[in-house]
Amino acid sequence: MPQNLDAVAVRAWCRLTLDALGRAREEIDSINVYPVADGDTGTNLYLTVESASQAVDAAFTGHEPALPSLAETVRAMAHGALIGARGNSGTILSQLLRGMAQVLGGPEDDPYRDGDDLHQAPERRTGREGDHADGQALALALRRAADSAYQAVAHPVEGTVLTVATAAASAAADAGADADCGTVARAAYDGARAALDATPGQLAVLGRAGVVDAGGRGLVAVLGALVGALSGETVVARSSEVSHARVGAEAPHARVAPVVACEDPEADTGGPAFEVIYLLEADDDAVARLRTRLDRLGDSLVVVGGDGLWNVHVHVDDAGAAVEAGVEAGRPHRIRITHFGAGDAHTTTQPPQERAQRAVVAVVPGEGLAGLYAEAGATTVPARVGEPPASGELVDAIRRAHAREVVLLPNDAELRHTAAAAAEQARTEGVRVALIPTRSAVQGIAALAVHEPDRRFDEDVVAMTSAAGATRYGELSVAERQSWTMAGICQAGDVLGLIDGDVAVIGSEVARTAVAVLDRMLSAGGEMVTLVLGESVPDTVAELLEKHVRDAYLAVDTVVYRGGRQAALLLIGVE
């Protein structure tokens, strides 16, 4: 059956890309040597895709119970990437996605629709039952993506993500006019990977470091996720293939353009002192003048966007002049200035304040728990049902904590990549961050109970990690639909008892299900039971559970908290 690209596949692509970049983030950061060796390319790509994925999810939510169209979905993806683009790599990726959206977003947006045979837009089916793009449309979208990215960069240099994008587009075109989207995506991925292996031979700074281009490595992950979204295949690029290429090593070379070193990428001058990024509301003529002015002020200039909204990225010595240029062109906002030398990112509006030595930042479900954590001195981030916090929210919370050292408690296994990206971003701002991988708020409570800000940071982190790791966690929730679980088939409305993230008990009543979960958790021993009741759970349930523990487990203490609104039905912790 032909594999075509539709709105559901685009959403899956975003989520798989986020997961792939989450796994590869540290590796990509570690090989980031061009254009500035600031070790944040993987983090910036992750944050950019996170914003794109959130925009796509919002498009789906806004159309429930129907689905958004392919055009609406790809436009949401491109817009989300534009407003959330971070760093040089993220800005270029946002333009790649915008280029794809111009083709996949419908004939009215396709700049190639009146071109020659290579650039003719294929017929698209836009009805409710067949809204998708075929392989030829995907190949054209990848070509438009590569072309628009080159146009966005003031001085393109080969051996970078631009080269990898061009090779991917060429390989996609070579897949053939009758190829479906899955075949085209696989060809693009293979072409990108081959081009990536060749980058150390094209850019001397990569060859000297013995690495491939970090941005190109990230694009390979993005295209691998596209293959997975279309075919269901799991594509994992092996680091031996894509991150340790050496000059002179045997590696397949894709057909790429000759090196175009419009600016000397090998000159070891130290480079400008600041990276300046901002969103800009301005018309096309004003942006054209802005490009010229910023090009004289610095280097690594990338301006992406259109239709009145742009993302501006440049490296300069005079950050104020770069911002003033934006003010003259239109209305800049979300201004971000990073000092490369000090590694301290800041905005020009942030007043100097005395920092505390140490703080705890925690993601917390429910107002009651937020109050509990706050009383213990933690800065909290709300975890709303169906709306997990973005890494930007975590970074903002770390900034609000205003401490030299921060312990970060995500309290959710699904937030591991998001929290890791936030921690990495905060480190670039001069904050020492330790991420404790708590998977439930009750593990966070256990960690917070042993927190001692006066002892050495490493000792405090070890103690908190040990307390969290020694706490098993359970949860009660209500099944929304019939589905298979580890405990059998559940029906809509059943009470599910989860232990360490897996369904262990299926019941019909909250109290009985909770007792069954408690017995299973305490069968391995325990000294303390923590119960966190959601808003809809009556006090009688807590009283019943306390009595059960007191009668059946003599040496076990119980503590009860109210989670309040937005909390889970019931959280259980056993230390």
N, C-alpha and C positions, 0 to 999 in steps of 0.2 A: 504494500500500500504506500503511495507517495507520501513523503513527509513534507508538509507545508507549514509555514509560519503564521500563527494566529495569535490573538490576544493572550490566551492561556499559555502558549509557548513562550511569549515574551515575558510574562510574569515568572514563569519557571526559570527562564534564562537569568533574570535579575537575581532571583534567590540563589541559584546555583553559582552564579558569579560571586555573590557576596560570600558564600561558603568557601569557594575556591581561593579567593583573595584573603579570606580570614586564615586559611591554612598556610598560604604562601607568603603572608605579609612579612614575617620576620626574615625569611629568605630574601625577598625582594629588597627590603630595607638594607640588608647586609651587603648587597652588590651595587647599591646606588652610589656611583662615582661621577656621573655626568647628568646635567650640566654643573651641579654642585654636589659635592660628596657630603650631603647632610643626612643621609640614612633615613629618609622618610617617604620614599616613593611608594612602597607597599602600603603604608598607612594612608597616604593621600589617595591612592586608587581605591582602597577600601571605603574611605569616607565618601568619596564621590559616588561610588556605586550604591552605597547605603542610601544616599539621598535620592538616587534614581529609583531604587527599589521601593522606597516609601511613597514616592509619587505614583508609581504604578499601583501599589496597594490601595492608595486613596482613590484612584480612578475606578478600581473594581468596587470599592465600598460605595462610591457615589452612584453606581449604576445598579446596585442590588434591587431586585433579585435577578435582573438581566445582566449580561456581560457587556463591557465596553467594546467598541470596535477596535480592530487592529490599529487604525489610524490614531484613535484617541490614546491607545496604550503606548505606542511608540513615541507619540508627542509628549506624553506625560513622562516617559523614561528620559527623553532628551532634556526636557525642562528641569526635571529633578536633578539631573547631572549638572546642568548649567548653574543652577543656584547653589548647589552643594560642592562644586568643583574645588579641589584643594591642590595646591602646588602646580608645578609645570606639567607633571604627568596627568593629574586629574583634569586639568584644564583641556589638555589635548584629547583625553578620552571623551570628555563631554562634547567636543566638536566632532569626534568620530561618530558618536551616537546621534548627534544632530544631523549629520550628513545622511546617516541611514534613515532617520525619520523623514527627511525630505523626499526620499524615494518611496518608502513604505507607508508614508502618511497619506497617500492618495495622489492621483494624477495631477491635481491642481498644485501640489507642492513639488512635483518631480522636475528638476531642472533639465533632465535628459529626455523628456518625453517627446521632443521634436527632433532628436538627434539622428545619427546614422543607425545602422542595424545593431551595432554594439550597444548603443545607448537608448534604444527604443524601450519605453516602458511597456511591459506586458499587460494584457488585460487583467483586471482584478475583479474578483467577485466580492461584492460588498453587501450582499444580502445577509439577513439574520442567521441563515443556516450555512453560509459558506464564506465568511469574512476571513480571507487569508491571502497571503502572497506566496507565489511559487518560487522555484529555484532560480529562475532568471531574474525575478525581482530582487531576491536576496543578493545575487551576484552584483547587480547594478547598485544596490544599496551599499555594499562594501566598497565598490569603486568610488561612489560619491563620498563615502566616509573618508577614504584616503586622500582624495583630492581636496576636500574642504579642510582637512587637518593641515595639509601643506600650505594652503592659503592663509590659515590662521597664524602660522608661525612666521615671524618677521624674517628670520634668517635660517631656513631649513638646513639641517646637517644630517647626512646619511650615517648609517650605523646606529640609528636611534629608533624609537617607536614608529616614526614616520616610514622608515624603510620596511619595518615589519608589517605595517598596515598596507603598504603598497604591494608587497609580496603576497599577502593574504588575498587582496583584491584580484591580482593577476591569476593566482591559482584558482580562485573561485570562478573566474571567467573561463578558464581552461577546462572546467568540469563538464562543459557542454550545455547546449541550449535545452536539452530534454532532462537534465539532472534535476532531482527534487531538492528541497532545502537541506535535507540531511546530508546528501552527497556534496552539495555546495559548501556547507559548513565544515565538513570533514576536510575537503580540499583546501579551504581557507586556513584551517588550523594547521594542516601539514605544511602548507606554504609558509605560514608565519613562523612555525617552529624551525624550519630550515633556514629562513632568513635570520632568525635570532641567533642561531649557531654561528652565522657568518659575521655578526656585528663586531667582534673583537678585531677582525682583520680590516674593518672599515674605519674604525675610530680608535686612534692610537691610545687614548687614555683608558679605554676598555682593555686593549691588549696588554698595556703595562700592568694593569690591575689583575689581569687574568680572569675577567668576568664578561658576561654578556650584558647588553643594555637592560637596565632595570625596568624602564617603561615598556620595552618590548616584551620582557618576561611577563609583565602584568597583562599585556594584550593577549599573549598566548593563553593565559589562564581564562581571560574573558571569552576567547573563541572556543576553548575547550568546553566551557560551560554551555555555549551555544550548541555545540554538538550534543551534549548531554540532554539539553532541553528538547531537542528535536528527535533524538533517537532513543533516549533512555539509557544510553551508555555512559558509564562513569569514566571520564577522561582525567587522568592525573599525570601531569608532566613530571617526569623523573628529574630530580635535580642534577643528576649526572649528565643529562642530556641538555639542560637548558640554563644552568647557572654556573658551570665551571669550565666553559669553553676557553681554551688557551690559544694564543697566537701561534700559528703553525700547526695546531692540532687538526686532525682529519675531521672535517665536518661538512655536511652537504651545504652547497651554496645556492640560494635561490637567485632567480634572475632579478637583479636590482639595478637601480640607476647608479651611475658613477658618483663618487663622493662629491658633494657640493658644499664645500666648506666656506660659506659666505662670511662667516666670522671664524677666527682662529680658535678652534675648540681645544687646541693643545697648549695654548699659551698659558704658562703657569704664573699668572699675575695675581692670584689670590681672589680675583673677582670682586664684584660689588658687595657692599656690606649688608644690604637689606633685600628681602623679598617682599614685594608689595602686591596684594591681591584685593580686588574689590568688585562688587557688582555695580554696574553703571546703567542708569536709564538715560539714553541719549539717542539722537537720530544718526543715520548713516554718515552724513557729511561731517558731523562733529566727531564721530569715531575715527574717520579717516584722518582728520587733523590730529587727533589724539595719538594715533599710531605713530605719526611722523615725529611728534614731540617726544613721546616716550622712547622711541628708537634712538634719539639723540641723547637721552638721559642715561640709558643703561642697556642691558642685554637680556637674553632669554625672554624676549617679548612675545607673548601669546595673547591674542584678543579673539574671543569666540562669542558666538551668539547671533543675535539679529532680532528684527521685529521690535526694536526699541529697548531690548534688554541684553546686556553684554557682561561677560566675565573677563576682567583684565588681570593679567599676570605679568610682572616684570621684575628684574633684579636691578637695583640702583644703589648708588651711594647716598643720594639725597632723597630719602623717603618722602619728605614733605613736599618736594617739587612734584613727585609722581602723583601724590594725592591732589595737589592743587591743579594739576593738569586735568584730572578727572572732574574736579569741581567746575572748571571752565567748560568742559565738554558736556556736562549734564549733571545728574544727581547720583553721586557715588554713595553706596552704603555697604554694610558688612565689611568694612575696611579691616584688613588684617596685615600687620607689619611684623616680619620676623627678622631678627638680627642674626646673621649667620655666625658671626664670631662668638657671640655669647650664648647662642642657642636659646635665647629668651624671646618667645613670641609675645607680642603685646599689641594693643591698640592704642592709638594716640590719646584716647579719652580716659584711659584707666589711671586713676590717681594713685600715687605711691602710698602704701600702707605697711605697717609693721606686720610681718607674717608670724603666725603661731608656729610652734615647732612641729606639731603633729596633729593630724585630724583623721577621722574615719568618714568615708563617703559610702553610702549604702543605697541600693535599690530596694524599695519597700512597697509591698502590696497592702493597701488599706490605711485609712487615716489613723486607726488605733495604733497600729505598729509604727507608723511614722512618728506618732507622739512618743512611743516607748523608746525608739531609737534616738529621737531628738533629746529626750531627757538624759540619755546616756552620753550625749555630746556629739552624736553623729550628724552629719549633713545628709539629708535624705533626698532621694529622687523617686517620685511616685511611679509605680508600675500599674498602669491602668489596664483593665481587662481588654485583651485584643489589641492593645497599643503599647508594645514594649518600648522603653526609652531608646532614643538614638544615641550614638556615641557623643554627639554634640551636647546633649543634655548632661551626660556624665562629665564631659570636660568642663561645662559651665559650673557644675556642682563642685568639682575639684577647685575651680577658681574661686567660688564663693567660700569654700573652706579656708582659703588663704593661708595655707600652711606650707612649710618647707618639705614636710614628709606627709604622705597620704596613704592610708590603707583603704583599698577599694573592695567592697563586697557586692558583687553583682546579684547574688541570691537567686540565680536562675541559670540553669545549664545552657539555655538557648542564648544567653547574653555573653557567652565566653569570648566570642570574636569581637563583639561590640565593645566590651569592657577592655579587652586587650588593645584595641585601636585607641580608645580614649586614654588609656594609661600611657601609650606611646606618645600621643599628642601632648599630654601634660608634661612628659619628660622633656620634650623639646622646649618647653616653657620654663625649665629649670626646677621642676618639682620632682622630688624623689617619690615614686609611686610603687607600692607593692600590691599586686593583684592576688587576692585569696579567692580561689575558684569555688565559692559557696554556691550551692545549687538550690537552696531554699532559705526563706527568711528565718527559719528556726536554726539553721546552721549559723546564720549571721548573728542571731541572738547569743548563741554559744560562744562565738568568737568575740563578740562585744563584751561578754561577761568577764573575760580574762584580759581585756585590753588595759594596759598600763602605760600611759603616755610618758611617764618619767624614766622608764628603762630604755636601754639601747633599742634602736629601731629594728634591727635584725632579730633581737631576742623577742620583741613584742610580736613581730610578724610570725615567728616560729610558734609562739604560744597560741596565737589566734588561729593559725592554720591547723595546729594539732587539735584544738578544741572543736573547730568546725568539722575536721575529718573524723572525729570520734562520735559525731552526732548523726545517727540515721534519721531520715526524714520521711514522713508520710503525708498524704493529702487525700481529702475526700472531695469529689466533684460529682456533678450530675451529667450523665451521658446525653449528648445532644441528638444522637442518631444511632441506629443499629450499626455495630461494627465488631470486628474481631479484636480480641485482646489476649494478653498472656493468660488470663484466667477464663477464657471462653468467649462466647458471643454475648454482647450486652445489647439491650434494647434502649431506645430513647426513654429517658426518665429514670433509668437505673442509677443507683448510687455506686460510684466506683471508688474503691479504696486502693490508692497507689502507695507503693513502698519503693523508695529510691528511684522514682520516676516510672516504674512499671506497674500496670494494673495487677493487683494481687487478690482482690476480693470484689465480687459483684453482689450487691445487696439491694434491698428495697427500702430500708430505713436507715437514717443517718446514725442513730445510736448503735444499733446492732452491727452495722458495717464498721463503725469506729472501734467498737470492742474487738471485733475480729482482727482488724488491722493492728491494734495495740498488742493483742496476744501474740501475733506473729512477730512483731518487732521486738517484744520483750522476751521472746523465747531464746534469744541469743544473749540475754542479760541486759542490764541497764541500771543506772543510779538515779536518773532524773528524767521525768516526762514533762515536756512543754506542750501545752495545748493553746492554739490560737483559733478562736471562734469567729466565723464570719457573721455579718450583720443579721442574717436570717436564722441563725442557730440559737435556740433558747438556752437559758442558763441551766435548765434541767438536764440537758445533754452533758454539760460540763460536770455537773454534780454526779451524774451517773458514772461518768468515766473516772472521776476522782475516786469514787467509792469502789469501783472495780479494781483500780490499781492498788488502793489501800488494802482491800481484802485479799487479793490474789498475789500481790508482790510486796511483802512486808517492808523490804529495805529500800523501796523506790519512792522518791518524793515526786509531787506533781505541782506545777505552777500553771496558772491559766491567765491568758491575756485576751482581750477583745480586739479583733482586727478591724472592726468597723466596716464602712462602705468600701467597695472595690476589693475587699479581701476574699481569699478563697473560702469555700464552705467550712473547711476545717483543716488546719495544719497540725501535724504531730511531729515532735522531735524527741528522740530517745538518746540520751548521753550515757 
